[in-house]
């Protein structure tokens, strides 16, 4: 494959996509190391590494499109599988960890207090006229 010549602009674009994808994947992987709890660690590979993989797939698709070796169906299938499987596996892992932590009595994040609000569940506001004897 050493006799393949790509246009200069495509070489630059492929290199940039590879660098950005590699950096995003590295940042996502470092998130697993730096973040404290399991629930926080889910975000690093889910967001950073997945977005990095999309940039790497774009670079591969562009390379094969520019060399004329045919369509890159493998990259398209990988992207489809990532879109389908990453959110599902992340949700299953989070729910399994939450279930195990609740069963063992450990402190788990409160779903009503995720953004710094009050620790009591939100109450529905009464409808006008509800509960009154006036009819």
N, CA, C and O atoms as CSV, one atom per row, in Angstrom:
chain,resi,resn,atom,element,x,y,z
A,1,UNK,N,N,0.820,-1.192,0.000
A,1,UNK,CA,C,0.000,0.000,0.000
A,1,UNK,C,C,0.863,1.254,0.000
A,1,UNK,O,O,0.340,2.357,0.164
A,2,UNK,N,N,2.152,1.112,-0.178
A,2,UNK,CA,C,3.021,2.281,-0.147
A,2,UNK,C,C,2.914,3.122,-1.414
A,2,UNK,O,O,3.346,4.274,-1.423
A,3,UNK,N,N,2.338,2.562,-2.498
A,3,UNK,CA,C,2.215,3.332,-3.728
A,3,UNK,C,C,0.935,4.165,-3.781
A,3,UNK,O,O,0.691,4.836,-4.783
A,4,UNK,N,N,0.115,4.141,-2.738
A,4,UNK,CA,C,-1.097,4.944,-2.691
A,4,UNK,C,C,-0.742,6.399,-2.402
A,4,UNK,O,O,0.007,6.690,-1.469
A,5,UNK,N,N,-1.274,7.294,-3.194
A,5,UNK,CA,C,-1.066,8.723,-2.986
A,5,UNK,C,C,-2.412,9.371,-2.693
A,5,UNK,O,O,-3.353,9.267,-3.480
A,6,UNK,N,N,-2.487,10.025,-1.574
A,6,UNK,CA,C,-3.689,10.756,-1.195
A,6,UNK,C,C,-3.455,12.238,-1.411
A,6,UNK,O,O,-2.319,12.704,-1.327
A,7,UNK,N,N,-4.515,12.987,-1.687
A,7,UNK,CA,C,-4.358,14.442,-1.743
A,7,UNK,C,C,-3.906,14.977,-0.378
A,7,UNK,O,O,-4.246,14.431,0.671
A,8,UNK,N,N,-3.137,16.051,-0.433
A,8,UNK,CA,C,-2.558,16.604,0.794
A,8,UNK,C,C,-3.636,17.005,1.796
A,8,UNK,O,O,-3.481,16.776,2.995
A,9,UNK,N,N,-4.742,17.612,1.310
A,9,UNK,CA,C,-5.790,18.057,2.224
A,9,UNK,C,C,-6.425,16.871,2.938
A,9,UNK,O,O,-6.806,16.989,4.102
A,10,UNK,N,N,-6.548,15.714,2.253
A,10,UNK,CA,C,-7.151,14.555,2.913
A,10,UNK,C,C,-6.193,13.949,3.940
A,10,UNK,O,O,-6.634,13.447,4.974
A,11,UNK,N,N,-4.891,13.992,3.666
A,11,UNK,CA,C,-3.928,13.515,4.660
A,11,UNK,C,C,-3.993,14.355,5.926
A,11,UNK,O,O,-3.957,13.824,7.036
A,12,UNK,N,N,-4.089,15.681,5.753
A,12,UNK,CA,C,-4.190,16.579,6.904
A,12,UNK,C,C,-5.480,16.321,7.674
A,12,UNK,O,O,-5.469,16.245,8.902
A,13,UNK,N,N,-6.590,16.186,6.955
A,13,UNK,CA,C,-7.881,15.960,7.603
A,13,UNK,C,C,-7.902,14.615,8.339
A,13,UNK,O,O,-8.411,14.531,9.457
A,14,UNK,N,N,-7.361,13.577,7.727
A,14,UNK,CA,C,-7.305,12.262,8.372
A,14,UNK,C,C,-6.442,12.329,9.623
A,14,UNK,O,O,-6.801,11.768,10.659
A,15,UNK,N,N,-5.305,13.011,9.532
A,15,UNK,CA,C,-4.424,13.144,10.698
A,15,UNK,C,C,-5.111,13.912,11.821
A,15,UNK,O,O,-4.990,13.538,12.988
A,16,UNK,N,N,-5.833,14.983,11.483
A,16,UNK,CA,C,-6.549,15.755,12.513
A,16,UNK,C,C,-7.643,14.928,13.170
A,16,UNK,O,O,-7.814,14.970,14.388
A,17,UNK,N,N,-8.385,14.174,12.357
A,17,UNK,CA,C,-9.428,13.319,12.920
A,17,UNK,C,C,-8.832,12.260,13.847
A,17,UNK,O,O,-9.395,11.966,14.902
A,18,UNK,N,N,-7.699,11.691,13.453
A,18,UNK,CA,C,-7.045,10.694,14.303
A,18,UNK,C,C,-6.551,11.308,15.611
A,18,UNK,O,O,-6.675,10.694,16.671
A,19,UNK,N,N,-5.994,12.511,15.540
A,19,UNK,CA,C,-5.491,13.167,16.753
A,19,UNK,C,C,-6.635,13.529,17.686
A,19,UNK,O,O,-6.557,13.276,18.888
A,20,UNK,N,N,-7.704,14.123,17.143
A,20,UNK,CA,C,-8.850,14.496,17.978
A,20,UNK,C,C,-9.504,13.252,18.579
A,20,UNK,O,O,-9.851,13.243,19.760
A,21,UNK,N,N,-9.673,12.212,17.778
A,21,UNK,CA,C,-10.261,10.978,18.289
A,21,UNK,C,C,-9.420,10.336,19.370
A,21,UNK,O,O,-9.948,9.832,20.361
A,22,UNK,N,N,-8.114,10.354,19.181
A,22,UNK,CA,C,-7.217,9.774,20.182
A,22,UNK,C,C,-7.242,10.579,21.477
A,22,UNK,O,O,-7.243,10.005,22.566
A,23,UNK,N,N,-7.262,11.909,21.362
A,23,UNK,CA,C,-7.306,12.740,22.564
A,23,UNK,C,C,-8.616,12.563,23.323
A,23,UNK,O,O,-8.615,12.481,24.551
A,24,UNK,N,N,-9.727,12.503,22.605
A,24,UNK,CA,C,-11.016,12.292,23.280
A,24,UNK,C,C,-11.073,10.933,23.955
A,24,UNK,O,O,-11.603,10.810,25.060
A,25,UNK,N,N,-10.536,9.918,23.307
A,25,UNK,CA,C,-10.500,8.594,23.914
A,25,UNK,C,C,-9.605,8.590,25.147
A,25,UNK,O,O,-9.942,7.964,26.152
A,26,UNK,N,N,-8.481,9.276,25.083
A,26,UNK,CA,C,-7.585,9.376,26.239
A,26,UNK,C,C,-8.257,10.118,27.392
A,26,UNK,O,O,-8.149,9.700,28.545
A,27,UNK,N,N,-8.942,11.203,27.090
A,27,UNK,CA,C,-9.640,11.970,28.128
A,27,UNK,C,C,-10.732,11.120,28.772
A,27,UNK,O,O,-10.898,11.127,29.992
A,28,UNK,N,N,-11.479,10.382,27.936
A,28,UNK,CA,C,-12.505,9.494,28.488
A,28,UNK,C,C,-11.929,8.411,29.367
A,28,UNK,O,O,-12.521,8.048,30.384
A,29,UNK,N,N,-10.766,7.888,28.979
A,29,UNK,CA,C,-10.122,6.856,29.792
A,29,UNK,C,C,-9.560,7.436,31.087
A,29,UNK,O,O,-9.617,6.790,32.133
A,30,UNK,N,N,-9.022,8.638,31.022
A,30,UNK,CA,C,-8.520,9.280,32.237
A,30,UNK,C,C,-9.653,9.597,33.207
A,30,UNK,O,O,-9.439,9.667,34.417
A,31,UNK,N,N,-10.858,9.787,32.675
A,31,UNK,CA,C,-12.009,10.023,33.540
A,31,UNK,C,C,-12.282,8.855,34.463
A,31,UNK,O,O,-12.736,9.049,35.591
A,32,UNK,N,N,-12.012,7.648,34.001
A,32,UNK,CA,C,-12.195,6.482,34.866
A,32,UNK,C,C,-11.191,6.489,36.010
A,32,UNK,O,O,-11.485,5.995,37.099
A,33,UNK,N,N,-10.032,7.034,35.774
A,33,UNK,CA,C,-8.988,7.055,36.784
A,33,UNK,C,C,-9.199,8.190,37.782
A,33,UNK,O,O,-8.971,8.015,38.979
A,34,UNK,N,N,-9.631,9.342,37.298
A,34,UNK,CA,C,-9.713,10.539,38.132
A,34,UNK,C,C,-11.011,10.654,38.930
A,34,UNK,O,O,-10.993,11.180,40.043
A,35,UNK,N,N,-12.112,10.188,38.404
A,35,UNK,CA,C,-13.389,10.361,39.092
A,35,UNK,C,C,-13.502,9.384,40.255
A,35,UNK,O,O,-12.922,8.298,40.228
A,36,UNK,N,N,-14.267,9.789,41.290
A,36,UNK,CA,C,-14.268,9.052,42.543
A,36,UNK,C,C,-15.257,7.885,42.569
A,36,UNK,O,O,-14.860,6.756,42.857
A,37,UNK,N,N,-16.501,8.126,42.285
A,37,UNK,CA,C,-17.508,7.078,42.467
A,37,UNK,C,C,-17.764,6.330,41.165
A,37,UNK,O,O,-17.429,6.797,40.076
A,38,UNK,N,N,-18.364,5.166,41.310
A,38,UNK,CA,C,-18.697,4.355,40.145
A,38,UNK,C,C,-19.628,5.104,39.201
A,38,UNK,O,O,-19.482,5.030,37.981
A,39,UNK,N,N,-20.571,5.813,39.766
A,39,UNK,CA,C,-21.555,6.516,38.955
A,39,UNK,C,C,-20.910,7.644,38.150
A,39,UNK,O,O,-21.315,7.908,37.018
A,40,UNK,N,N,-19.917,8.305,38.725
A,40,UNK,CA,C,-19.189,9.327,37.982
A,40,UNK,C,C,-18.291,8.693,36.942
A,40,UNK,O,O,-18.118,9.246,35.856
A,41,UNK,N,N,-17.722,7.551,37.251
A,41,UNK,CA,C,-16.824,6.878,36.309
A,41,UNK,C,C,-17.539,6.382,35.063
A,41,UNK,O,O,-16.896,6.152,34.039
A,42,UNK,N,N,-18.828,6.214,35.125
A,42,UNK,CA,C,-19.572,5.797,33.943
A,42,UNK,C,C,-19.529,6.849,32.838
A,42,UNK,O,O,-19.600,6.512,31.656
A,43,UNK,N,N,-19.415,8.107,33.213
A,43,UNK,CA,C,-19.462,9.181,32.221
A,43,UNK,C,C,-18.211,9.262,31.358
A,43,UNK,O,O,-18.299,9.580,30.172
A,44,UNK,N,N,-17.052,8.979,31.933
A,44,UNK,CA,C,-15.804,9.108,31.186
A,44,UNK,C,C,-15.765,8.280,29.908
A,44,UNK,O,O,-15.649,8.840,28.818
A,45,UNK,N,N,-15.858,6.961,30.020
A,45,UNK,CA,C,-15.808,6.162,28.794
A,45,UNK,C,C,-17.053,6.291,27.943
A,45,UNK,O,O,-16.988,6.161,26.721
A,46,UNK,N,N,-18.187,6.546,28.577
A,46,UNK,CA,C,-19.415,6.655,27.798
A,46,UNK,C,C,-19.371,7.868,26.886
A,46,UNK,O,O,-19.691,7.767,25.702
A,47,UNK,N,N,-18.984,8.993,27.417
A,47,UNK,CA,C,-19.003,10.220,26.619
A,47,UNK,C,C,-17.711,10.430,25.839
A,47,UNK,O,O,-17.743,10.592,24.620
A,48,UNK,N,N,-16.580,10.428,26.529
A,48,UNK,CA,C,-15.313,10.750,25.883
A,48,UNK,C,C,-14.823,9.689,24.921
A,48,UNK,O,O,-14.489,9.983,23.773
A,49,UNK,N,N,-14.782,8.459,25.393
A,49,UNK,CA,C,-14.240,7.398,24.554
A,49,UNK,C,C,-15.147,7.092,23.369
A,49,UNK,O,O,-14.658,6.764,22.288
A,50,UNK,N,N,-16.450,7.193,23.554
A,50,UNK,CA,C,-17.359,6.935,22.444
A,50,UNK,C,C,-17.235,8.014,21.379
A,50,UNK,O,O,-17.215,7.704,20.188
A,51,UNK,N,N,-17.152,9.267,21.787
A,51,UNK,CA,C,-16.977,10.338,20.808
A,51,UNK,C,C,-15.622,10.217,20.122
A,51,UNK,O,O,-15.508,10.488,18.926
A,52,UNK,N,N,-14.604,9.817,20.859
A,52,UNK,CA,C,-13.294,9.588,20.253
A,52,UNK,C,C,-13.348,8.486,19.212
A,52,UNK,O,O,-12.721,8.592,18.158
A,53,UNK,N,N,-14.093,7.428,19.501
A,53,UNK,CA,C,-14.225,6.335,18.543
A,53,UNK,C,C,-14.921,6.801,17.262
A,53,UNK,O,O,-14.586,6.333,16.173
A,54,UNK,N,N,-15.877,7.711,17.381
A,54,UNK,CA,C,-16.532,8.226,16.175
A,54,UNK,C,C,-15.551,8.999,15.299
A,54,UNK,O,O,-15.601,8.890,14.074
A,55,UNK,N,N,-14.662,9.777,15.907
A,55,UNK,CA,C,-13.661,10.495,15.125
A,55,UNK,C,C,-12.688,9.526,14.455
A,55,UNK,O,O,-12.293,9.736,13.309
A,56,UNK,N,N,-12.301,8.468,15.164
A,56,UNK,CA,C,-11.426,7.467,14.566
A,56,UNK,C,C,-12.115,6.747,13.406
A,56,UNK,O,O,-11.488,6.455,12.388
A,57,UNK,N,N,-13.394,6.466,13.565
A,57,UNK,CA,C,-14.143,5.838,12.474
A,57,UNK,C,C,-14.270,6.771,11.275
A,57,UNK,O,O,-14.181,6.323,10.132
A,58,UNK,N,N,-14.479,8.068,11.523
A,58,UNK,CA,C,-14.538,9.027,10.414
A,58,UNK,C,C,-13.212,9.086,9.664
A,58,UNK,O,O,-13.190,9.165,8.436
A,59,UNK,N,N,-12.111,9.047,10.405
A,59,UNK,CA,C,-10.798,9.061,9.756
A,59,UNK,C,C,-10.612,7.814,8.896
A,59,UNK,O,O,-10.098,7.903,7.781
A,60,UNK,N,N,-11.019,6.670,9.399
A,60,UNK,CA,C,-10.899,5.431,8.636
A,60,UNK,C,C,-11.796,5.451,7.402
A,60,UNK,O,O,-11.390,5.015,6.325
A,61,UNK,N,N,-13.007,5.955,7.562
A,61,UNK,CA,C,-13.925,6.031,6.414
A,61,UNK,C,C,-13.381,6.966,5.343
A,61,UNK,O,O,-13.462,6.661,4.153
A,62,UNK,N,N,-12.833,8.090,5.751
A,62,UNK,CA,C,-12.261,9.035,4.792
A,62,UNK,C,C,-11.060,8.429,4.082
A,62,UNK,O,O,-10.899,8.610,2.875
A,63,UNK,N,N,-10.218,7.713,4.813
A,63,UNK,CA,C,-9.058,7.081,4.193
A,63,UNK,C,C,-9.481,6.098,3.116
A,63,UNK,O,O,-8.966,6.149,1.999
A,64,UNK,N,N,-10.411,5.201,3.432
A,64,UNK,CA,C,-10.825,4.202,2.455
A,64,UNK,C,C,-11.602,4.824,1.303
A,64,UNK,O,O,-11.553,4.315,0.183
A,65,UNK,N,N,-12.315,5.911,1.557
A,65,UNK,CA,C,-13.022,6.599,0.469
A,65,UNK,C,C,-12.028,7.271,-0.477
A,65,UNK,O,O,-12.241,7.284,-1.689
A,66,UNK,N,N,-10.948,7.826,0.063
A,66,UNK,CA,C,-9.972,8.526,-0.765
A,66,UNK,C,C,-9.044,7.571,-1.518
A,66,UNK,O,O,-8.540,7.929,-2.583
A,67,UNK,N,N,-8.810,6.386,-1.003
A,67,UNK,CA,C,-7.930,5.447,-1.684
A,67,UNK,C,C,-8.646,4.673,-2.779
A,67,UNK,O,O,-7.998,4.045,-3.616
A,68,UNK,N,N,-9.961,4.710,-2.784
A,68,UNK,CA,C,-10.711,4.011,-3.819
A,68,UNK,C,C,-10.794,2.518,-3.597
A,68,UNK,O,O,-11.049,1.769,-4.541
A,69,UNK,N,N,-10.587,2.067,-2.372
A,69,UNK,CA,C,-10.648,0.647,-2.075
A,69,UNK,C,C,-12.072,0.163,-1.838
A,69,UNK,O,O,-12.276,-0.995,-1.474
A,70,UNK,N,N,-13.031,1.007,-2.034
A,70,UNK,CA,C,-14.423,0.611,-1.881
A,70,UNK,C,C,-15.045,1.205,-0.635
A,70,UNK,O,O,-14.363,1.827,0.179
A,71,UNK,N,N,-16.349,1.007,-0.493
A,71,UNK,CA,C,-17.041,1.563,0.679
A,71,UNK,C,C,-16.583,0.865,1.955
A,71,UNK,O,O,-16.213,-0.309,1.945
A,72,UNK,N,N,-16.616,1.597,3.024
A,72,UNK,CA,C,-16.162,1.068,4.312
A,72,UNK,C,C,-17.372,0.654,5.142
A,72,UNK,O,O,-17.815,1.384,6.029
A,73,UNK,N,N,-17.888,-0.507,4.842
A,73,UNK,CA,C,-19.075,-0.998,5.546
A,73,UNK,C,C,-18.749,-1.372,6.985
A,73,UNK,O,O,-19.616,-1.297,7.856
A,74,UNK,N,N,-17.519,-1.771,7.239
A,74,UNK,CA,C,-17.155,-2.142,8.606
A,74,UNK,C,C,-17.305,-0.961,9.551
A,74,UNK,O,O,-17.828,-1.110,10.656
A,75,UNK,N,N,-16.854,0.201,9.127
A,75,UNK,CA,C,-16.939,1.381,9.988
A,75,UNK,C,C,-18.381,1.796,10.226
A,75,UNK,O,O,-18.733,2.227,11.324
A,76,UNK,N,N,-19.208,1.669,9.213
A,76,UNK,CA,C,-20.626,2.016,9.368
A,76,UNK,C,C,-21.284,1.063,10.366
A,76,UNK,O,O,-22.066,1.494,11.213
A,77,UNK,N,N,-20.972,-0.223,10.268
A,77,UNK,CA,C,-21.532,-1.192,11.218
A,77,UNK,C,C,-21.028,-0.935,12.635
A,77,UNK,O,O,-21.792,-1.042,13.594
A,78,UNK,N,N,-19.751,-0.597,12.773
A,78,UNK,CA,C,-19.214,-0.293,14.098
A,78,UNK,C,C,-19.936,0.910,14.698
A,78,UNK,O,O,-20.299,0.893,15.874
A,79,UNK,N,N,-20.146,1.955,13.892
A,79,UNK,CA,C,-20.840,3.146,14.388
A,79,UNK,C,C,-22.268,2.811,14.815
A,79,UNK,O,O,-22.734,3.294,15.847
A,80,UNK,N,N,-22.961,1.993,14.036
A,80,UNK,CA,C,-24.336,1.607,14.387
A,80,UNK,C,C,-24.344,0.809,15.694
A,80,UNK,O,O,-25.179,1.051,16.566
A,81,UNK,N,N,-23.425,-0.132,15.826
A,81,UNK,CA,C,-23.368,-0.927,17.053
A,81,UNK,C,C,-23.032,-0.071,18.263
A,81,UNK,O,O,-23.566,-0.302,19.348
A,82,UNK,N,N,-22.156,0.912,18.097
A,82,UNK,CA,C,-21.838,1.807,19.212
A,82,UNK,C,C,-23.050,2.636,19.618
A,82,UNK,O,O,-23.319,2.808,20.807
A,83,UNK,N,N,-23.777,3.144,18.638
A,83,UNK,CA,C,-24.959,3.965,18.939
A,83,UNK,C,C,-25.998,3.141,19.692
A,83,UNK,O,O,-26.685,3.664,20.570
A,84,UNK,N,N,-26.118,1.870,19.361
A,84,UNK,CA,C,-27.132,1.031,19.992
A,84,UNK,C,C,-26.657,0.484,21.340
A,84,UNK,O,O,-27.419,0.495,22.307
A,85,UNK,N,N,-25.426,0.012,21.420
A,85,UNK,CA,C,-25.015,-0.731,22.610
A,85,UNK,C,C,-24.493,0.120,23.756
A,85,UNK,O,O,-24.694,-0.243,24.915
A,86,UNK,N,N,-23.833,1.232,23.481
A,86,UNK,CA,C,-23.230,2.009,24.574
A,86,UNK,C,C,-24.280,2.552,25.548
A,86,UNK,O,O,-24.106,2.379,26.755
A,87,UNK,N,N,-25.348,3.193,25.097
A,87,UNK,CA,C,-26.335,3.671,26.081
A,87,UNK,C,C,-27.017,2.532,26.839
A,87,UNK,O,O,-27.303,2.660,28.030
A,88,UNK,N,N,-27.273,1.432,26.158
A,88,UNK,CA,C,-27.951,0.310,26.815
A,88,UNK,C,C,-27.059,-0.304,27.887
A,88,UNK,O,O,-27.515,-0.536,29.006
A,89,UNK,N,N,-25.794,-0.571,27.565
A,89,UNK,CA,C,-24.911,-1.177,28.555
A,89,UNK,C,C,-24.622,-0.225,29.712
A,89,UNK,O,O,-24.486,-0.665,30.853
A,90,UNK,N,N,-24.528,1.072,29.430
A,90,UNK,CA,C,-24.315,2.036,30.502
A,90,UNK,C,C,-25.499,2.050,31.455
A,90,UNK,O,O,-25.315,2.078,32.672
A,91,UNK,N,N,-26.701,2.031,30.921
A,91,UNK,CA,C,-27.888,2.034,31.769
A,91,UNK,C,C,-27.996,0.743,32.579
A,91,UNK,O,O,-28.363,0.780,33.754
A,92,UNK,N,N,-27.684,-0.382,31.971
A,92,UNK,CA,C,-27.751,-1.655,32.689
A,92,UNK,C,C,-26.709,-1.694,33.809
A,92,UNK,O,O,-27.010,-2.138,34.917
A,93,UNK,N,N,-25.492,-1.234,33.528
A,93,UNK,CA,C,-24.458,-1.189,34.568
A,93,UNK,C,C,-24.852,-0.269,35.719
A,93,UNK,O,O,-24.668,-0.616,36.886
A,94,UNK,N,N,-25.392,0.901,35.392
A,94,UNK,CA,C,-25.790,1.848,36.433
A,94,UNK,C,C,-26.926,1.289,37.283
A,94,UNK,O,O,-26.906,1.422,38.506
A,95,UNK,N,N,-27.900,0.674,36.656
A,95,UNK,CA,C,-29.015,0.111,37.421
A,95,UNK,C,C,-28.583,-1.079,38.272
A,95,UNK,O,O,-29.060,-1.246,39.394
A,96,UNK,N,N,-27.682,-1.906,37.741
A,96,UNK,CA,C,-27.191,-3.040,38.523
A,96,UNK,C,C,-26.408,-2.555,39.740
A,96,UNK,O,O,-26.572,-3.090,40.837
A,97,UNK,N,N,-25.561,-1.550,39.553
A,97,UNK,CA,C,-24.805,-1.010,40.682
A,97,UNK,C,C,-25.730,-0.359,41.699
A,97,UNK,O,O,-25.533,-0.518,42.904
A,98,UNK,N,N,-26.726,0.365,41.235
A,98,UNK,CA,C,-27.677,0.997,42.128
A,98,UNK,C,C,-28.453,-0.049,42.925
A,98,UNK,O,O,-28.667,0.116,44.126
A,99,UNK,N,N,-28.869,-1.110,42.267
A,99,UNK,CA,C,-29.584,-2.196,42.938
A,99,UNK,C,C,-28.716,-2.850,44.008
A,99,UNK,O,O,-29.170,-3.076,45.129
A,100,UNK,N,N,-27.457,-3.155,43.657
A,100,UNK,CA,C,-26.554,-3.797,44.618
A,100,UNK,C,C,-26.245,-2.874,45.789
A,100,UNK,O,O,-26.166,-3.337,46.927
A,101,UNK,N,N,-26.068,-1.587,45.539
A,101,UNK,CA,C,-25.778,-0.653,46.629
A,101,UNK,C,C,-26.986,-0.494,47.546
A,101,UNK,O,O,-26.833,-0.415,48.764
A,102,UNK,N,N,-28.172,-0.448,46.976
A,102,UNK,CA,C,-29.369,-0.334,47.821
A,102,UNK,C,C,-29.580,-1.594,48.654
A,102,UNK,O,O,-29.958,-1.509,49.823
A,103,UNK,N,N,-29.337,-2.764,48.060
A,103,UNK,CA,C,-29.514,-4.028,48.781
A,103,UNK,C,C,-28.520,-4.173,49.923
A,103,UNK,O,O,-28.842,-4.761,50.955
A,104,UNK,N,N,-27.315,-3.640,49.748
A,104,UNK,CA,C,-26.309,-3.755,50.803
A,104,UNK,C,C,-26.392,-2.625,51.819
A,104,UNK,O,O,-25.647,-2.619,52.799
A,105,UNK,N,N,-27.293,-1.666,51.597
A,105,UNK,CA,C,-27.487,-0.585,52.546
A,105,UNK,C,C,-26.519,0.569,52.389
A,105,UNK,O,O,-26.447,1.434,53.261
A,106,UNK,N,N,-25.782,0.600,51.309
A,106,UNK,CA,C,-24.838,1.701,51.082
A,106,UNK,C,C,-25.588,2.957,50.681
A,106,UNK,O,O,-26.731,2.912,50.224
A,107,UNK,N,N,-24.908,4.080,50.866
A,107,UNK,CA,C,-25.475,5.373,50.485
A,107,UNK,C,C,-25.461,5.499,48.966
A,107,UNK,O,O,-24.410,5.351,48.342
A,108,UNK,N,N,-26.601,5.769,48.375
A,108,UNK,CA,C,-26.709,5.905,46.915
A,108,UNK,C,C,-27.219,7.299,46.581
A,108,UNK,O,O,-27.847,7.949,47.417
A,109,UNK,N,N,-26.955,7.757,45.371
A,109,UNK,CA,C,-27.473,9.072,44.977
A,109,UNK,C,C,-28.991,9.094,45.028
A,109,UNK,O,O,-29.653,8.144,44.608
A,110,UNK,N,N,-29.534,10.183,45.544
A,110,UNK,CA,C,-30.979,10.365,45.626
A,110,UNK,C,C,-31.468,10.931,44.310
A,110,UNK,O,O,-30.943,11.941,43.841
A,111,UNK,N,N,-32.450,10.309,43.712
A,111,UNK,CA,C,-32.918,10.772,42.398
A,111,UNK,C,C,-33.582,12.145,42.469
A,111,UNK,O,O,-33.678,12.833,41.452
A,112,UNK,N,N,-34.045,12.558,43.656
A,112,UNK,CA,C,-34.677,13.865,43.781
A,112,UNK,C,C,-33.664,14.953,44.113
A,112,UNK,O,O,-33.988,16.139,44.047
A,113,UNK,N,N,-32.453,14.571,44.467
A,113,UNK,CA,C,-31.462,15.548,44.899
A,113,UNK,C,C,-30.218,15.499,44.015
A,113,UNK,O,O,-29.114,15.714,44.515
A,114,UNK,N,N,-30.356,15.228,42.746
A,114,UNK,CA,C,-29.210,15.102,41.851
A,114,UNK,C,C,-28.605,16.440,41.478
A,114,UNK,O,O,-27.412,16.506,41.182
A,115,UNK,N,N,-29.385,17.506,41.482
A,115,UNK,CA,C,-28.872,18.798,41.040
A,115,UNK,C,C,-28.801,19.823,42.157
A,115,UNK,O,O,-28.834,21.026,41.901
A,116,UNK,N,N,-28.705,19.367,43.362
A,116,UNK,CA,C,-28.552,20.289,44.473
A,116,UNK,C,C,-29.854,20.863,44.976
A,116,UNK,O,O,-29.849,21.864,45.693
A,117,UNK,N,N,-30.964,20.260,44.621
A,117,UNK,CA,C,-32.252,20.744,45.098
A,117,UNK,C,C,-32.526,20.227,46.496
A,117,UNK,O,O,-31.628,19.710,47.162
A,118,UNK,N,N,-33.753,20.365,46.935
A,118,UNK,CA,C,-34.105,19.888,48.265
A,118,UNK,C,C,-34.118,18.366,48.272
A,118,UNK,O,O,-34.259,17.729,47.228
A,119,UNK,N,N,-33.969,17.789,49.469
A,119,UNK,CA,C,-33.917,16.331,49.560
A,119,UNK,C,C,-35.305,15.713,49.611
A,119,UNK,O,O,-35.425,14.488,49.582
A,120,UNK,N,N,-36.348,16.515,49.685
A,120,UNK,CA,C,-37.698,15.967,49.697
A,120,UNK,C,C,-38.205,15.870,48.268
A,120,UNK,O,O,-37.883,16.717,47.435
A,121,UNK,N,N,-38.993,14.846,47.979
A,121,UNK,CA,C,-39.508,14.709,46.620
A,121,UNK,C,C,-40.404,15.885,46.259
A,121,UNK,O,O,-41.087,16.434,47.124
A,122,UNK,N,N,-40.406,16.275,44.992
A,122,UNK,CA,C,-41.265,17.384,44.605
A,122,UNK,C,C,-42.730,17.003,44.742
A,122,UNK,O,O,-43.126,15.881,44.428
A,123,UNK,N,N,-43.525,17.950,45.213
A,123,UNK,CA,C,-44.952,17.723,45.391
A,123,UNK,C,C,-45.709,18.328,44.220
A,123,UNK,O,O,-45.364,19.400,43.722
A,124,UNK,N,N,-46.733,17.630,43.796
A,124,UNK,CA,C,-47.569,18.160,42.722
A,124,UNK,C,C,-48.430,19.280,43.279
A,124,UNK,O,O,-48.964,19.176,44.383
A,125,UNK,N,N,-48.560,20.340,42.517
A,125,UNK,CA,C,-49.389,21.446,42.980
A,125,UNK,C,C,-50.854,21.059,42.825
A,125,UNK,O,O,-51.233,20.446,41.827
A,126,UNK,N,N,-51.674,21.414,43.803
A,126,UNK,CA,C,-53.085,21.027,43.724
A,126,UNK,C,C,-53.782,21.769,42.589
A,126,UNK,O,O,-53.467,22.917,42.276
A,127,UNK,N,N,-54.724,21.080,41.995
A,127,UNK,CA,C,-55.506,21.698,40.929
A,127,UNK,C,C,-56.497,22.687,41.540
A,127,UNK,O,O,-56.981,22.479,42.652
A,128,UNK,N,N,-56.792,23.742,40.824
A,128,UNK,CA,C,-57.770,24.694,41.351
A,128,UNK,C,C,-59.109,24.009,41.577
A,128,UNK,O,O,-59.635,23.335,40.691
A,129,UNK,N,N,-59.640,24.189,42.755
A,129,UNK,CA,C,-60.945,23.628,43.079
A,129,UNK,C,C,-60.875,22.205,43.593
A,129,UNK,O,O,-61.885,21.657,44.036
A,130,UNK,N,N,-59.697,21.594,43.542
A,130,UNK,CA,C,-59.590,20.208,44.016
A,130,UNK,C,C,-59.579,20.209,45.541
A,130,UNK,O,O,-58.897,21.024,46.162
A,131,UNK,N,N,-60.316,19.318,46.125
A,131,UNK,CA,C,-60.338,19.168,47.571
A,131,UNK,C,C,-61.271,20.149,48.257
A,131,UNK,O,O,-61.387,20.109,49.482
A,132,UNK,N,N,-61.927,21.010,47.539
A,132,UNK,CA,C,-62.854,21.935,48.189
A,132,UNK,C,C,-64.259,21.385,48.059
A,132,UNK,O,O,-64.545,20.572,47.180
A,133,UNK,N,N,-65.134,21.839,48.945
A,133,UNK,CA,C,-66.513,21.357,48.952
A,133,UNK,C,C,-67.393,22.209,48.069
A,133,UNK,O,O,-68.600,21.975,48.003
A,134,UNK,N,N,-66.837,23.178,47.397
A,134,UNK,CA,C,-67.657,24.048,46.547
A,134,UNK,C,C,-67.858,23.397,45.201
A,134,UNK,O,O,-66.897,23.145,44.474
A,135,UNK,N,N,-69.107,23.122,44.867
A,135,UNK,CA,C,-69.408,22.573,43.552
A,135,UNK,C,C,-70.657,23.159,43.026
A,135,UNK,O,O,-71.080,22.819,41.921
